[in-house]
Amino acid sequence: MRTALTFLMPLVTCTALAAAPITIVEDHQTRAAIVLPDDASDQLKAACAAMQALIEQSTGAKLEILIAAPDGLVAVHVGPGPYVDALGLDLGDLDDDGYLIIFPDASNIVILGPTDWGTEFGVYEFLERYVGVRWLLPGPDG
């Protein structure tokens, strides 16, 4: 079977500098959910659907896409929303394609750019840097 990504580990752990690891999938079980406001753009909805599909393909676990942070699970916040807005993040130094990936605490991950393009690029960087997804070549043979 050909695949456009490589990742075979049943445990997906995100580690930021000087922070404890945050586990989003363990033993094919979800430990996180993707949080995306209901009024998000189609572009961000598609980026979250891609994140969901790639994590499921990689681990066998399907992270739900929710409009609010779930109790007892890590929340992967994509784009602006009540939690993200309350953090008061400064995106002023970023260009339109820039993004932040931050780990404010042990149960929240934030992926945010000044535009939908920046946030989408942040989603793919998150998948590559912290989840282990790799795009070798474009297309089904990659």
N, C-alpha and C positions, 0 to 999 in steps of 0.2 A: 504494500500500500504506500503510495506517495503522499507526502504531506508538506505543507508550506511552513511548518514550524517543527521545532524539535523540543521536546520536553516530556520526560517519562516518569518523573518523580511523583509519588503520591502525596507529597507534602509540599505545599507552597508557602514559603515564609518570606515576608518582606522585612528587610533589615535596613534601617537608616543609621547613619553615623551616630554613635553615642546613644543609641536607643535599643531597647530590648526587641527581639524579633516579634513580629506580628504575624500570626498564622491565619491564612484565609481559607486554606483547604488542608485537611489532614485525613489520611486513610480514606480518600475518596468521599469525605464528608465535608460539607460547607461549614465554615466557621465565620463567614462574612456574607454581606449582601452589598449590592451596588445601589447607591442612593442617588436618585435623579428626580428633580422636581417634575411634577406633572406638566408644567408649562414649558418644559425644556424644548429646544429647537429639534427639528427632525435630524439635524446633523449630530447633535449630542445623543439623541436616542439611538441612532445608528452606531455611533462609537461605543455606546454601552452594550448594545446587542452584540457587537463584534467582540468586546471584552468578555462578555458572558459566554459566547460560543467558543472562543479560544481557550478560556480557562476550562470549560467543560471538555473540550477535545483533548486538552493536556492532562486532565486529572480525573475525568469521569464525574466530577461534581459540578452541578449547575447552580451558580450564584443567582439568587433572585434579584430582579430590578424593582426597587421599592421607591415610594415617594417620601418616606420618612425613615429615620434610623431605626433599625430593629433592636429589640431588647435581647441581650445575651449574645449578639453577634458583632463582629467588627463591621463598621460602616465605611465603605469606600465611596466617598462623596465626589461626584463628578459634576463640575461646573458650580455656578452659584446656587445658593439655597439658604434656608434659615441658619443652619449650623455654620456654613462657610461664611456667610455674611457677618455673623456675630464675631468671627475671628478678626475682622478688620484687616485683612491682608492687603499689603500695598503692592499693586501690580504696575505702578507707574514707570518703573525702569525696564519693563518688558515690551518688546515689539509685538505686533499682532499675532505672530506665530509662537511667542514665548509662553511659558507655563511654569507653574510651581507644582511640585509633588512634595507634600509635607505630611508628617506623622505627628499631629498635635498631642496625642496620647495613645495609650495601648489599645484603644478601641475605635480609633478614627484615622482614616487616611483621606487626604484631600488632594484632588487633581483639579487645577484651576488655571485658566489662561485669561488674558484680557478680552479675547474673542473666542467664538466657538472653534475656530481653526486652532488656536493655541491650546484650548482644552483638549481637542481631539488629538493633537500631537502629543500632549501630556499622557493621554490614555495609552497610546502606542509605546511611548517611552517607559511607562509604568510596566506594561506587559513585558517589554524587553529587559529592562534593568532589574526588576524585582520578581517577576514571575518566571523568567527564563525562556520566553517565547522568542524565536528567531525567524526572521524572514530571509531566506537564502537567495531566492530569485523570485521575481513576480510570476504569478500564474500557477496552475496546478502542478507543474513539474518541479517547482522551486522547493 
